[in-house]
Amino acid sequence: MISGTIGVAVGTLFGWGVVQVLPANTFGGSLTIPIPQIAEVVVLAALATLVAAWLPARRAGKLDVLDAISH
């Protein structure tokens, strides 16, 4: 979630910078931030992270702590 948030912030900042540098009549000349699409991507990334971490977390939860430390 942290990297997704940082990525959205940096991408928005770069997009704003490009809009400021380009001439006014190029590509529309105004900045629009697609909040629903950005939120959708962040939520999908969070769900993918949870799915990817589910099995390793279950396996780690079943280990005896002292056995895990000894390896």
Secondary structure, DSSP 8 states (H G I E B T S, - for coil): -HHHHHHHHHHHHHHHHHHHHS-TTSTTSS----HHHHHHHHHHHHHHHHHHHHHHHHHHHHS-HHHHHH-
